[in-house]
Amino acid sequence: GEDFEALGREGALEPELQDRLVAVRRAPRVDYGTVRALKDLVLRRCFARFVSRELGTPSARADAFRVYVDAERWWLEDYALYRALHALHGSPWSEWPEPIRQRDPAALEAARVLLERDIAYRKYLQWVAGEQWRQARAACQDVRLFGDMPFMVSADSADVWARQDEFRHDVSVGVPPDAFSETGQDWKLPLYRWDVFAARDFDWLRHRARRYAALYDGYRVDHLVGFYRTYFRPHDGSPAAFSPEEQGEQEQLGERVLGVFLESGAEIIAEDLGVIPDFVRASLARLTMPGYKVFRWERQWHTAGEPFIDPVDYPPVSAATSGTHDTEPMVIWWEAASQDEREAVLAVPSIRARVTAEVAAAALTAPSLDPVVREALLESLFVAGSNYLILPIGDVFGWRDRINQPATVGPANWTWRLPWPSERLRVEPEALAVSVRLGSWSVRYGRALPTGELQ
């Protein structure tokens, strides 16, 4: 940012801070704790410079900051106050002194006075991030960006603290047993009180959808089925249940919520994986909302041999993909696949046409995934009938690294990073080779603009 530039950038940091910066950049995984501490230290210096040199003067940047704060007031005020209070108390909001916890107006006003500078700092951070995001989107030119809307928010969050009566705090949201976990998953998240949401015309979700539409050209709706029926476990040990309970109410709720999202004007893809009732599938079809087609799970399960569905036969209103952030990479999946499963993959017409008989025969018993077979799998997804195509970067390069292991918490989850800085993607030979290959497939199969630029 401009304040960091004015302070002399990295070269102006003390040697000890420069050493810490080098260390986190060289680390094989993201060290969030160290990164946050280092960024906070430097950004506070940037904020101090902004206050002393800009905010008290009639500068263009000071005006832009004030415009931003006013425009985002609907969420920024509570968020900045919450972050400042969280730093002050060092604990979840549920453990704060009762007047603040219960949002007593006098206590909130006193906190705003006491924490005025830190509140302004939190707003400054969001403004800087917003400006950087705006510049990044402008630099993308014709490339459209898709985001991700999480299904739920943390119990210890500004949203839940500010809107406590819209959530149930005596239960925990998760999912029932599925392919990822025999016992299901408990996410330790609060439950939406759908009756309160409905009485307020889903205003919080409506604001949230508009915010995402402003940030992205489109977004993926996480855990789509949860907006129809949310699985929860009571803290007192009572049996788990769904909210709402009845299918008719679930269907009505899901379509109303998705209608709120669609009103934002952004393109939406529904993450419809896991245990999805038939009525939800039918509902998505009525709404013409695309869901996922994960190759390894798209099979004719009620046909002898359970053959894989050829991606070319996927419906247009869908998103074809080789996997998700929750699945093992393609190379690991192949290594664990039985010979019958490998035979079924190689029998798919779109794949069989791109693999010689000799390569296919060897691939049946090979310990690892042959690059030719991997590329045939990827190319078959470019041929897919789906209007959307999503490729996990690990599958594109044939990497073995896993991003997330569902139903687990550990240092390996969500800490994976690219082997090179993103700005080097245009010069790294491996990345360039993959880019050329994907670009040629995009043009050949109609997934690129006439100029050859990717859609």
N, C-alpha and C positions, 0 to 999 in steps of 0.2 A: 504494500500500500504506500501511499504518498508519505505518510508519517515515518514509516520504516526507511524509505528512501532518504528522507530529510535527516534522519538520525545516522546515516552512513551505512545502512544495511548490515550484512553479516560482518564486514570488516571492522565495524565499530564495536563489536561485542568483545567482552573480556576474553582472554585466552581460555579460561575454564569453561565459559559458555560455548565458545567455538568448538572445544573438544567434545562437549556433550552433544552438540549439533552433529558433528561428524559421526559420533558413535551411534546415534539413533538412525542416521541415514544409512549406515552400514549394517545395521541389525537385520537379520534375516526375516524377522517378523515385526509388526508394529508394536512398539513399547508405549502404549497409550499413556501410562502414568508419567513417564519422563517427558513425552512430547507435550502433554498438557501443561506440565509445570514450566517447561521451557517457553512455550508459547505465551503462557500467562505472564511470565516475567517480562518478556519482550513487548507484548501488547500493552501492558500497563505503562511502559515507557512511551510507547506510541501515543497512547491516550493522553498522558501528561503533556506531551508535545502539542497534541491537537487542542487541548484546553487552553494552554498558555499562548499558543500562536494563532489559533483559528477561531475558537468558539467565542471568545470575547471581542472579536473584531467583525466588521461587516464583510466577511469573506464568502466566496461562492460555496466553499466546502461547508462552512458553518450553516449556510442557508439550506444546502442539500441535506445535511444531517437533520435539521429541524423538520423539513418536509417529510423525510423518511419516518421520523418518530411520530409525526401526526398521522401519516397514512397508515402505519401499522399499529396504531394505538390499541386496536381491539384485542391484540394478543401480547404486544410488546410490554405494556405497562405491568400486567401481572407477571409476565415472565421475568422481567428485569428485577422486580421487587422480590420475587421468589428466589432467584439466584443470589441476590445480595443477602437475603435472610438465611439461605442455606449455607452460605460461606460464614456468616456470623455465628450460627448455632452449631454447624458441623454435624448435623443429624437430619434424618427425614422430617418432613413437616409434621407428621403425626406425633412427633416427640417435642415439638416446640411448645413454649408457654401457651396456655389455653387462649388468651386473648388474640394472639397472632394466629394460633392454629385454627381458631374459629372465625378468623377474619373480622374481629371487632373493628368498626370504622375508626375509632379513636386510636387504637393500637396500630392500625395500618398507617394512619397519618403520621403518628410519632415515628414509625419505622422509616417512612419516606424522608422525613427530616434528618433522622440520625444517619441514614445510609445514602444520602443524596448523591455523593460522589460515586460510590460503588454502583448504584443504580444507573447513573449516567454512563459508567464504564460498560456495563452489560448492554446498554442500548448501542453504544459505540461499536462494540464487537459485532452486533447483528447488522449494523449499518455497513461496516467494512466488508463483512461477508456478503451482504446483499449487493454491494457495488462490484465486488470481485466476480460474483456469479453473473451479474448483468453483463460485465465485460467479456466473460468467458462465453456466454451465449451469443453475443454479438460476433465474437471471433469464429464461432462455429458456422456462421453463414447459412448454407443450405442444409446443414445437418440438424435434424430435429432431435431433441433430448427427451428421453423417457425417465420418469422418476418412479418412486415406490412409496405407496401410502401404507404404513403399518396399520394392522387391524386395531390394535389397542395401544394405549399409552401407559407408562409406568405409574404405579401407585404413588411413588415419590416424584411427582412432576407438578409443574405449574398449572397444568390443565386440571388435574384432579383436585389440587388444593383450592383453585379458584372456583370450581364447580362441584363441590363435594356432594351435593344432593343429587347429582346426575349419575352417581356411581354407587354400587353396593360394595362395602368394605368388609363384609363378613364372609365373603366367598373368594375363590381364586379361579381365574379363567384358564382353560387349557384345551386339550383335545382328548377324545376317547382313544382307546387302543387302536393302532393302525399299523401300517407296514414299517413305520419307523420305531415304534415302541409297543411292546406287548401289554404294558400297563397304562399306556396313554402318556400325556405330558401335562405337567402342572407348571404354568408360566408365572405364577405368583402375581397375577395382574388383577385389578378390580373388574367388576362386571358393569356393563352399561345398564342403567335403569331405563329400559326402552319406553316405559310409560311416561317418564318425565321428559325424555327426548321428544316423544310424539307431541306432548302438550306444548312444547316450545318450538314446534315445527322443525325439529332437528337443526336448530340454528347453529350449534357448535360444529356439527358435521358439515353443514352448508358452508360456514366460513372456512372450514378446513379444506373442503373441496375447491373453493375459489382460490385459496392460497396455493394449493398444489397446481392448479391450472395456471396461475401466474408464474410459478417457478419452472414448470415444464410444459412441453407440447402435449404430453400425455403421461399417464402413470398406471402402474400395476396396482390393483387393489389386493393387498395381502389377505390371506385366509378368508377368501370370499364367503365361504359357507357360514362363517361366524356372524355375518350380517343378516343371515336368515335365522340361524339358531346358534346360540352361544353356549358352549359346554362349560359347566362350572362345578367346582367342588366346595361345599360349605366347610368353613373352618372348624365347625363343631363335630365333624365326622359323619354328618348325615349323608345319605346317598347322593351321588352326583346326578345332575339333571341338565336339561336344556332350557334356555330362555330365548323366546317363549316356548311353552310346552307343546302346544297343538300345531299340527302341520299347516292348517289354514292360516293361523296367525303368523307362523314362520314365513310362509310364502308372501303374505301381505307386507310384512316388515321388510324382507329382503328387497322386494321390488320397489318399495318406497325409498329405502336408503340408496339403492342404485340409481333411482330416479334423481335423487339429490346430487349424486356424483355426476351424472350425465348432464345435469343443468349447468355444470361448470364450463362446458364447452370443450374440455380436453378429451383426447382419445383415451379410452380405458381398456385395459386387459385384465381379466379376472383370474386370480390365482385360485383355480378350482381343483386343487390336488388334495389327496387324502381321501377320507370317507365322505363322499358326496352323494346325497340322496337323489334319486331319479327326478323328483319334483324340482330340485334346484337346477339340474341340467335343462329341464324343460323350460324353466323360468328364464335362464340365460338365453335360450334359443328365441324365446318370445321377444326378449329385449335386444336381440341381435348383438349380444356382448361376447366378444371372443374369449375363450378359455384356453387352457394349455393342452398341447399334444406332445407329451414327452415320449420320444420314440420307444424307449425300453418298456414302457407300460402300455403302449397302444397295440394290443393284440386282440385277435378274435377268440376271446376266452371261452366261448361256448362251442367252438369248432374243434374237431379232432386235430391234435397236434398244436393247437393254440398258435396258429401262424401270426407273424407280425403284420400289422396293416401297413401297406405301402404308403409312404408319406404323400405320394401324388394323389391319394384318395382322401386325405384329410379335408374337412370342409373349409371353405374360404374364410368363414368367420371363426378363426382360431389362430393360435400362435404355435408354430412348430419349434421344437427344441430338442437338444440331445440330453439335457439334464438341467438341474437347477442348483442354486447355492446349497441346497440341503442334500443332494445326492452325491455319491462318490463319482469322481471323474470317469469319463468314458473308458480310459485305459484300465482302471481298476475294476470297473464293472465287467469288462470283457475277460479279464484274467479270472474272475470268480464265476463266469458263466459256464454252464455245463456244455458238453458237446452238442446236445440236442438244441440248446438255446442258440449256440453259434450257428448251427446248421439252419435254424429258422431265420436268423438274421441274414445269412448269405443267400437264402432263398427268396428274399424280397426282390421283386423285379427291378426296382430302381437301383438296388445295390448290386445285384447279379450282373447287370449290364455294364458295371464299371469295375468288375474284378474278374481277372482271368481264372480259368478253372484251376491252373496250377497254384496261384496265390490262394484261392479259396480252400483248396485241399490242405495246403500247409497251415492255413490259419485255424483250421479246426482243432489242431493239437498244439499249436505254438504256445509257449508260456506267456507271451506278451502280444499286444495288439499290433499287427502289421500296419505300418504307416499307410500303405495302399488301401487297406480295408478301412482304416480310420477316415481317410479322405473320401472314400466312397460313401461312408455313413454321413459325413458332413454334406457332401454334394447332394445326396438324396434329399436332405432337408431343404436345400435351395430349390429343388424341384417340387417340393411339397405344395399341395393345393392351398395351404394356409396363406392368408393375406399377410401374416406377420411371421418373422423368423427371428429367434433369439438364440444366440450361441454363447455358452459359457466360455470365457477366454481360455480356461484350462483345456477344454476340449479342442479348441481351435489349434492350440500349440501342441497338444498331446502331453500335457503336464500331468503329474500325479498328485499335486497338492490339493488338499480338500479345504474348502472355505469354512464349512460348518458341519458339525455332527449333531443332528437333532436329538433332543432329549438329554443333552449333556451340557455341562458348564465347565470350561477349561481354557487354559491359555492358548490352545491351538485354534479355538473358534474365533472367526472374524479378525484374525491378526495377519492373515496372508497378505503379501504384497508382491507387486510386479518385480521381476529381477532387474529392471532398469527404471529410472525415472520416466514418467509419462512423456516428458518433452523429448526423450530420445527414441521414441517409437518410430520416428521418421528416418532415423539413421542406423538403427540396429539391423544388421543383415537378416537375422531370423525373423524379426517383425516385418521387415520390408517384403520378404518372400511370402509370408502369410498374407500380407495386405494385397499383393499382386494376385495371389490365387483367389482370395475371396472376392476381389474386385472383378476378376474375369468371370467368376460364376454369377455374380450379381448382374452383370451385363447380359450374359448368355441366357439367364433364366428370368429376365424381366424384373429383377429386384434392384435396379439402378435407374437413374435418370438417363435420358438419351446421351448426355455428355459423358456418361460413365461414372458420374458421382453417385455415391451410395445414397439410398433413401433413408 
